[in-house]
Amino acid sequence: MKFKRVYLEKDLGDNLFAQNIVKHFPNLPVIEIDKYDNYFGKFRKSYLNKRHSLDLFIARKKGLRVKKAPEAYGNKGSPHYYFVHAYNCVYECEYCYLQSYFKSPDIVLFVNHEEIQADILEIYKKESLEHSTVCFHAGEFSDSLALSHISGELKSYFEFFQKLPKARLEFRTKSSNIKALLKLEAPSNVVISYSLSSENNNKDFDHKTPSSTARLKAIAKLQKHGYKIAIHLDPIILTNTFKEDYRKLIQDISSTLEIENIEHLSLGVPRFSKEAYKDVFKHYPKSKLQLSPFKCGSQGKYRYSDEVKDSIFDFVKRELLSSGFSNKQLYLCMDDNEKF
Amino acid sequence: MFFFDFSEAVATSVPTNGGCAKSDALTKLLFSHSPISNRLPAVNLLIFAHYGEAQSFLSSASKLWQKGSMSLFAIDEQNLLLICGEGIEKAIHATSYCLGQQEAKIKRIYNFGVCGCLEADSNYTIDTIYSISSVYAYSHLDDYSFRSFASQDSQSPHSCISTPVRILNENQRTKLNYAAALVDRELWGIAFSAKTFGLPYYAFKLISDFVKKDVNCFEIQNKALEYSQKLFQHWMDYKKQSLNEHSLDQQISSALEESGLHLTQSLKDKLYKEFKKLQILNEEPIDSWVAKFNSEIQNENLLPKQKAKFLLKRIEDTLNPHLRL
């Protein structure tokens, strides 16, 4: 992936994060603009443009910068929030909701981290009165590590969160780009949270992402460096080789990582809005997702039937428990944990 | 095999440079909403802004009608050609007018024409034709239209922006170029009408120049014949390629025809769908899949219709992984 142009909001000329990002692209034209949203999202830009002509916006995030996460987003018992530091992702996962979420595949990096952190602090002050842990997630609208060597904000968040003892910061990623993380000391309240899928699913559905093996190697390095690790087996896509594939993945996880030190492991299956489901096959007409048994539910969402879903979760849970994971480490992401 | 013969139409049509008279016989066939017109084969509508770009397509065409700057021609039994005139408004007007009358018979729309390129230092080259994936619009109000239209060629990396304004400064060029590398005056209007009528569209654009202030419009006009020939050749090549791409459909049809199975239409439709999915999973040719299935069940005492149902179940079992849980 190569960027074609950099669009920089004029008011950010003095922002150090913005300056450093621009320095990464000495050969790209830098176009000064008033506001990123005069361009980004003004019309629906073809999603597949990202393969050939991706633009980078450096902008100030206005409006709601920290949002309440939906129910069942993370482990029960703690309030969960995510903060918005970027829009869009350099990877191309066939099931990704970003295909239809934004009107453009271009990347927006928000650089007003001080304002984002001030908003986090405000929520923290309120929530920490009632809860022993308040969770903040990065990576809801983007991969939180893939461009971290360019965006350069990790250190600032680590330092900020060290002052918030009851807070927990979770970075969601598929990236093996861990150079920036290895340069920093691992704070005790930061969790690096990896999405993993079987090697076959990775090959068929997660385009331009590091292989599962590369991700596992990166996780092992981070674990050795002292980082807390979480894993998401999400989305688990049902294929003809699902059982063999996930058995192998779980064996690889348990042979590569110290599983007793994994903070938590969540399971999830794909779910699509009607528009997102349509977009998947528009963008990937030969996608093997069409072979998976999705049903359109009463709310117009495409998902597996409860029977299929339960069978998937039962199988994976059994494999995880027999590999040494404890029940306490496991939960379902965006699903009913009562039966699990 | 074509349903109707254009020879009569050609014989009664006006010369291509004629007025607004109509070819009676052909016009009746093409325009009437009688039961006959519903049985006519569906045709393509090729749309050009100017006669100059279209001229190579019109060598044996007959004019069906002309109204102001718009004219409709029949190129052959499968293709009509519309000259829509220049600009987004004219493109919407002409395309919608034509589709409003022809709706029942037009199956897809193709836009051919020249365009400018906003990126002089890019990999785009003059005189080359690009298939467009999406079209955007820039309005008189110096802003984007929020509506954009995706063509049937969603995999193409090339987009186009239609604009009614002449690009006079760097700021405008930057704004347009954020949306697309190619710029024209009509495509958005054509795509808008296509969407209104629920029809798919394709667009092929030949780059005539890199956009700058002092572009020589006369030079571009003088090359109209050359551009038209290139576009026509592209159309010929495209048609050949499309025929090859339909081979999967043909493979399935002939495998089913030769299978010796008793197939009702609904069973045929289901098998057709499932075979298409099977091709995603498996590279094995359809005919050998069917042959293998036939040899496996030859000793079973099944009626042809039962065999067909059994075949469908076999494919569904192969395709549906949840049955293996």
Interface residues (C-beta under 8 A of the other chain):
Chain A: Y7 I31 Y39 K42 F43 R44 K45 S46 L48 N49 R51 H52 S53 D55 L238 T239 N240 F242 K243 K282 H283 K286 S287 K288 Q290 L291 S292 P293 Y304 E307 V308 S311 I312 F315
Chain B: S133 S134 Y136 D143 Y144 S145 F146 R147 S148 A150 S154 Q155 P157 S159 T174 K175 Y178 A179 A181 K277 I280 L281 T318 L319 N320 P321 H322 R324 L325
